Amino acid sequence: MVKINSVIPGSPADKSGVFEGDLLASINGHRVKDVLDYMYYAAETTVVLDIVRHGEELTFTVEKDEYDDLGLEFETFLMDSKQSCANKCVFCFIDQMPPGMRETLYFKDDDTRLSFLQGNYVTLTNLSQSDIDRIIQMKLNINVSVHTTNPELRVKMMKNRFAGEKLKYIYQLAQSGIKLNCQIVCCPGLNDGDELRRSLTDLGSLMPNITSMAVVPVGVTKFREGLYPLRGFTKEEAGETIDIIASFQEQFLQKFGTRTVFPSDEFFLIAGRDIPDADFYEDMPQYENGVGMLRSLMDEFSDALESAEWEGGERHVTIATGASPYPIICQLAKRAMEKFPLLRCDVIKIRNDFFGETITVTGLITAQDLIAQLKGRDNGEELLISSAMLRRDSNVFLDDLTVEDVERELNIKVRSSQSDGFELLDAIMGVQW
């Protein structure tokens, strides 16, 4: 049974007489153990709730529109504890974090429910056959961190003796009609080259129920003492990986009408190759994995710049960015300054001293690196940063310093924007939202 923390006033459950503090035992005769059960069984227009109140068993019949929420709220979003990761992956970024950071940053999430609800990628190693059966019954699509389809290699990479045998769940799900988005964190010398070819061949055999695949390069920080010896991709290796993926894209395009598998933007940056045109990314199925983000940003910025008009006087701003996207952000800033002579937009490449110089993405820049590298220079009226540097829906950086800390130390207003070309141009021009 799950305790009901509150009942939304005016909701179907409230109108039916359900109270805060009641215990939810079942919905339409089905025991409810978590949010998936709750959402699935409560989707009907007529919902029978078995409730325990002060030891007394009560039954309430709730009439509502299909898929409308009952209006019950629980202690946690998942209705129980978040499932932690049972793996010790050789490439795990959390294991490469410096000591002394806030405790929540060290929690390894591998909760399949968050795959359905928030788009998280999961390894399936936490699951049992009954869990797979439930996913199939509920027809829930899922995002899977595959990494390799070689069972022995998957055990080695994930340091979980069950990791190889759990690959069977991917086949069961796909063959049952469940749609899967897949992710491969690619590590040079481990699952690249021929192993990558094997993985793409195996996953390709499950199309069209494998709806998309992203291949992303491993991130390696300076905090790897005692960990498996890993390194990042060289320019040549990144180019080879792109070429391997391109050969499969051509096969999939001819057979299924879609490229399906995509290298992340970072591969193109490492390889020194141009970011492909928007058509290459189709409908951006792996955008959240950093696939097509830069192309989207560039195209949106172009569209925004075409119709933008300058208002006001001179303006001087600074954009802080990671080493990887630095050349592209420089191009965008240059185009804006060419159109608007009263604008000065400095782009500063921030070296990642916190995690190590091998980390070049913007989202892992910390406040202390911003402060150390921007202090003492003329940064203009505003410092522009990506919201990817901040915790979701907050003003806190990874090192627990805040936007206000940066503003105070640099004596400048800090403005964050999403990875959106329109927002970026607005921020550069000083347009208020």
C-alpha positions in Angstrom: 0.0 0.0 0.0 1.1 3.5 -0.7 0.3 6.5 1.5 -1.6 9.4 -0.2 0.2 12.6 0.8 -2.4 15.0 -0.6 -5.4 15.1 -2.8 -5.7 17.9 -5.3 -8.8 20.0 -4.5 -11.5 19.6 -7.1 -9.9 16.5 -8.7 -11.9 13.3 -9.5 -10.4 11.6 -6.4 -11.3 14.6 -4.2 -14.9 14.7 -5.5 -15.2 11.0 -4.8 -14.2 11.3 -1.1 -10.6 10.2 -1.0 -8.6 11.9 1.8 -5.1 12.9 2.5 -3.4 10.2 4.6 -5.5 7.3 3.1 -3.5 4.2 1.9 -4.0 3.2 -1.7 -4.2 -0.6 -1.9 -5.3 -1.2 -5.4 -6.8 0.3 -8.6 -9.4 -1.8 -10.5 -8.3 -4.8 -8.5 -4.6 -4.4 -9.3 -2.0 -3.8 -6.6 -0.1 -0.6 -7.1 3.6 -0.6 -6.3 4.8 2.5 -8.1 4.0 5.3 -10.5 3.8 3.1 -13.6 1.1 0.9 -12.1 -0.7 4.0 -10.9 -0.7 5.7 -14.3 -1.5 2.6 -16.2 -4.4 1.3 -14.2 -5.8 4.7 -13.5 -6.1 5.6 -17.2 -9.7 4.2 -17.5 -12.8 6.3 -17.4 -14.2 4.3 -14.5 -11.6 3.7 -11.7 -12.3 1.6 -8.6 -10.0 2.5 -5.7 -9.5 0.2 -2.8 -8.5 2.4 0.2 -7.5 1.7 3.7 -8.4 4.5 6.2 -7.6 4.1 9.9 -7.5 0.3 9.4 -10.9 0.2 7.6 -11.1 -1.0 4.0 -13.1 1.3 1.8 -14.0 1.3 -1.9 -14.4 4.4 -4.1 -15.6 4.5 -7.7 -14.2 7.4 -9.6 -15.7 8.6 -12.9 -13.4 10.7 -15.1 -12.3 11.3 -18.7 -9.9 8.8 -20.1 -6.3 9.5 -19.1 -7.3 12.3 -16.8 -5.2 12.3 -13.6 -7.0 11.1 -10.4 -5.5 13.9 -8.5 -3.6 11.9 -5.9 -0.1 13.0 -4.8 2.5 10.8 -3.0 5.6 11.3 -1.0 7.8 10.8 -4.0 7.2 11.2 -7.7 8.0 7.5 -8.3 5.9 6.5 -5.2 9.0 4.7 -3.8 12.8 5.0 -3.9 14.8 5.7 -7.0 16.6 2.6 -8.3 20.4 3.0 -8.2 22.8 1.6 -10.7 24.2 -1.9 -10.2 27.0 -1.4 -12.6 30.5 -0.1 -12.3 31.0 1.0 -15.9 34.6 1.7 -16.9 33.5 4.9 -18.5 31.1 6.1 -15.8 31.4 9.9 -15.4 30.3 9.8 -11.8 33.3 7.7 -10.8 35.4 10.4 -12.3 34.0 13.2 -10.2 36.2 15.0 -7.7 35.7 14.4 -4.0 33.8 16.9 -1.8 30.9 17.7 -4.1 27.3 17.5 -3.0 26.0 14.0 -2.2 23.3 13.9 -4.9 25.9 14.2 -7.7 27.4 10.8 -6.7 24.0 9.0 -7.0 24.0 6.6 -10.0 20.5 6.4 -11.4 19.4 3.4 -13.4 15.7 3.5 -12.9 13.7 2.2 -15.8 10.6 4.2 -14.8 12.5 7.4 -15.4 13.2 6.2 -19.0 9.5 6.3 -19.7 8.7 9.4 -17.7 11.8 11.6 -18.3 13.6 10.0 -21.2 16.6 8.7 -19.1 18.7 5.9 -20.6 18.9 2.7 -18.6 21.0 -0.5 -18.9 18.3 -3.0 -18.1 20.6 -4.8 -15.6 18.3 -4.0 -12.7 15.4 -5.7 -14.4 13.9 -9.2 -14.0 11.8 -11.1 -16.5 8.6 -10.0 -14.7 9.7 -6.3 -15.2 10.1 -7.0 -18.9 6.7 -8.6 -19.0 5.2 -5.6 -17.4 6.8 -3.2 -19.9 5.5 -5.3 -22.7 2.0 -5.5 -21.2 1.9 -1.7 -20.7 3.4 -1.1 -24.2 6.0 1.3 -22.8 8.7 2.5 -25.1 12.2 2.7 -23.6 15.6 4.3 -23.9 18.5 1.8 -23.5 22.2 2.2 -22.8 23.5 -0.7 -24.9 27.2 0.2 -25.3 27.9 -3.1 -27.0 26.0 -6.2 -28.1 29.0 -8.5 -27.4 28.0 -10.2 -24.1 31.5 -10.7 -22.8 32.6 -7.2 -23.7 29.5 -5.7 -22.0 30.3 -7.6 -18.8 33.9 -6.2 -19.0 32.8 -2.6 -19.7 30.0 -2.5 -17.2 31.7 -4.7 -14.5 28.4 -6.5 -13.9 28.3 -10.3 -14.4 24.7 -10.1 -15.6 25.3 -7.3 -18.1 25.8 -9.7 -21.0 22.8 -12.0 -20.4 20.5 -9.0 -20.0 21.0 -8.2 -23.6 18.3 -10.7 -24.3 15.8 -8.2 -22.9 16.5 -5.8 -25.8 15.6 -8.6 -28.3 12.5 -9.5 -26.3 11.3 -6.0 -26.1 11.9 -5.2 -29.8 10.3 -8.5 -31.0 7.3 -7.7 -28.8 6.8 -4.4 -30.7 8.3 -2.1 -28.0 10.1 0.9 -29.6 13.6 1.4 -28.3 16.0 4.4 -28.6 19.6 3.2 -28.0 22.8 4.8 -26.9 26.4 3.6 -27.2 29.1 5.4 -25.2 32.1 4.7 -27.4 35.5 4.1 -25.9 38.6 3.9 -28.1 40.2 0.4 -27.9 37.1 -1.2 -26.4 33.8 -0.9 -28.3 34.8 1.1 -31.3 36.0 -0.2 -34.7 34.9 -3.8 -35.4 33.0 -4.0 -32.1 31.0 -0.9 -33.1 30.2 -2.6 -36.4 29.0 -5.7 -34.6 26.7 -3.6 -32.3 25.2 -1.7 -35.2 24.7 -4.9 -37.2 22.9 -6.6 -34.2 20.7 -3.6 -33.4 20.0 -3.1 -37.0 18.5 -6.6 -37.2 15.8 -5.4 -34.8 14.7 -2.4 -36.9 12.2 -0.9 -37.2 11.6 -1.3 -33.5 15.0 0.1 -32.8 13.9 3.6 -33.7 17.2 5.5 -33.2 20.7 5.0 -32.0 23.3 7.6 -30.8 27.0 7.0 -30.6 28.7 9.4 -28.2 32.4 9.6 -27.3 33.5 8.8 -23.7 34.3 11.7 -21.5 37.5 11.4 -19.5 38.3 13.6 -16.5 41.5 14.0 -14.6 40.1 12.1 -11.6 40.8 8.5 -12.8 43.2 7.2 -10.3 42.6 3.5 -9.7 40.1 3.3 -12.6 40.3 1.5 -15.9 42.8 3.1 -18.2 40.7 5.1 -20.7 41.5 8.0 -23.0 39.6 10.2 -25.4 39.3 9.9 -29.2 42.0 11.2 -31.4 41.1 13.2 -34.5 41.7 10.2 -36.7 39.8 7.8 -34.5 36.8 10.2 -34.4 36.8 10.4 -38.2 37.0 6.6 -38.5 34.0 6.3 -36.1 32.0 8.8 -38.2 32.8 6.8 -41.3 31.7 3.5 -39.8 28.4 5.0 -38.7 28.0 6.6 -42.2 28.3 3.2 -43.8 25.4 1.9 -41.6 23.4 5.0 -42.2 23.5 4.3 -45.9 22.4 0.7 -45.4 19.5 1.7 -43.1 18.4 4.5 -45.4 18.1 2.2 -48.3 16.3 -0.5 -46.4 14.2 1.4 -43.9 14.1 5.0 -45.3 15.9 6.4 -42.2 19.5 6.7 -41.1 18.6 5.6 -37.6 22.1 5.8 -36.1 23.9 9.1 -35.6 27.2 10.2 -34.2 27.0 13.0 -31.6 28.1 16.5 -32.5 31.3 16.0 -30.5 32.6 13.4 -32.9 32.5 16.0 -35.7 34.2 18.6 -33.5 37.0 16.2 -32.5 37.5 15.1 -36.1 37.6 18.7 -37.3 34.7 18.0 -39.7 31.8 20.3 -40.6 28.5 19.8 -38.8 26.1 18.2 -41.3 23.1 20.0 -42.6 19.7 19.7 -40.9 18.4 17.0 -43.3 21.1 14.7 -42.1 19.5 14.6 -38.6 16.0 13.8 -39.9 13.6 14.6 -37.1 16.4 15.0 -34.4 15.5 11.7 -32.5 18.6 11.9 -30.4 18.8 15.6 -29.8 19.1 15.1 -26.0 22.2 13.0 -26.6 23.9 15.9 -28.3 23.0 14.8 -31.8 22.2 17.7 -34.0 22.2 20.3 -31.2 24.8 22.5 -32.9 23.2 22.3 -36.3 19.9 23.3 -34.7 21.6 26.2 -32.9 23.3 27.4 -36.1 20.1 27.3 -38.2 18.0 28.9 -35.5 20.6 31.7 -35.1 20.6 32.3 -38.9 16.8 32.5 -39.0 16.8 34.9 -36.0 19.5 37.1 -37.4 17.8 37.5 -40.7 14.8 39.2 -39.2 16.5 40.9 -36.2 16.7 44.7 -36.0 19.1 46.6 -33.8 17.6 49.0 -31.2 19.5 51.2 -28.9 23.2 52.2 -28.7 26.5 50.4 -28.3 26.5 47.1 -26.5 29.4 44.9 -25.3 28.9 41.3 -24.0 31.0 38.2 -23.4 30.0 34.6 -24.2 31.7 31.9 -22.1 31.8 28.5 -23.8 33.6 25.2 -23.8 36.5 24.4 -26.0 34.5 22.0 -28.3 31.8 24.5 -29.6 34.1 27.5 -29.4 34.8 27.8 -33.1 31.1 27.6 -33.9 30.1 30.2 -31.3 32.8 32.5 -32.6 31.3 32.2 -36.1 27.8 33.1 -34.8 29.2 36.1 -32.8 31.1 37.3 -35.9 28.0 37.2 -38.0 26.0 39.2 -35.4 28.7 41.8 -35.2 28.9 42.1 -39.0 25.2 42.9 -39.2 25.2 45.2 -36.1 28.2 47.5 -36.0 27.3 48.8 -32.6 27.7 45.3 -31.1 30.9 43.9 -29.6 30.6 40.2 -28.7 33.7 38.6 -27.2 33.7 34.8 -27.1 36.0 33.3 -24.5 37.0 29.6 -24.5 36.9 28.4 -20.9 39.5 25.8 -20.0 38.1 23.1 -17.8 40.5 23.1 -14.9 37.9 21.6 -12.5 37.5 18.3 -14.4 40.6 18.5 -16.5 41.3 19.9 -20.0 40.1 16.7 -21.7 36.6 17.8 -20.8 35.7 20.4 -23.5 31.9 20.5 -23.5 30.1 23.7 -22.3 27.7 21.9 -19.9 30.5 20.9 -17.5 32.0 24.3 -17.0 32.0 25.3 -13.3 31.6 28.7 -11.7 35.1 28.7 -10.3 36.6 28.2 -13.7 34.5 31.1 -15.0 35.6 33.3 -12.2 39.3 32.4 -12.4 39.5 32.9 -16.2 37.3 35.9 -16.6 38.4 37.9 -13.6 40.3 41.1 -14.4 39.2 41.4 -18.0 36.6 43.8 -19.5 33.6 41.5 -20.0 31.3 44.3 -21.0 27.7 44.7 -19.8 26.7 41.1 -19.5 28.3 37.6 -19.3 26.3 35.1 -21.4 26.4 31.4 -20.4 24.6 28.3 -21.5 21.9 27.1 -19.1 23.5 23.6 -19.5 26.1 24.8 -17.0 23.4 25.0 -14.3 21.3 22.3 -12.5 17.9 21.9 -14.0 15.5 24.7 -13.0 18.1 26.3 -10.7 21.0 28.9 -10.7 23.5 26.4 -9.2 26.6 25.2 -11.0 28.2 21.8 -10.6 30.6 23.1 -8.0 27.7 24.4 -5.9 28.5 28.0 -6.6 25.6 30.1 -7.9 25.0 32.6 -10.7 25.0 35.3 -7.9 28.4 34.2 -6.8 29.8 34.7 -10.3 28.1 38.0 -10.6 29.6 39.2 -7.4 33.1 38.0 -8.1 33.2 39.4 -11.7 31.0 42.4 -11.0 28.8 41.7 -14.0 25.3 40.6 -14.8 25.1 36.9 -15.8 22.5 35.8 -18.3 21.8 32.2 -19.2 20.1 30.9 -22.3 19.0 27.5 -23.6 20.7 25.8 -26.5 18.5 27.8 -28.9 19.6 30.1 -31.6 16.8 32.6 -31.1 17.5 32.8 -27.3 21.2 33.2 -28.0 20.7 36.1 -30.4 18.3 37.7 -28.0 20.9 37.4 -25.2 23.6 38.9 -27.4 21.4 41.8 -28.4 20.0 42.4 -24.9 16.4 41.6 -25.8 14.4 41.0 -22.6 12.1 38.0 -22.5 
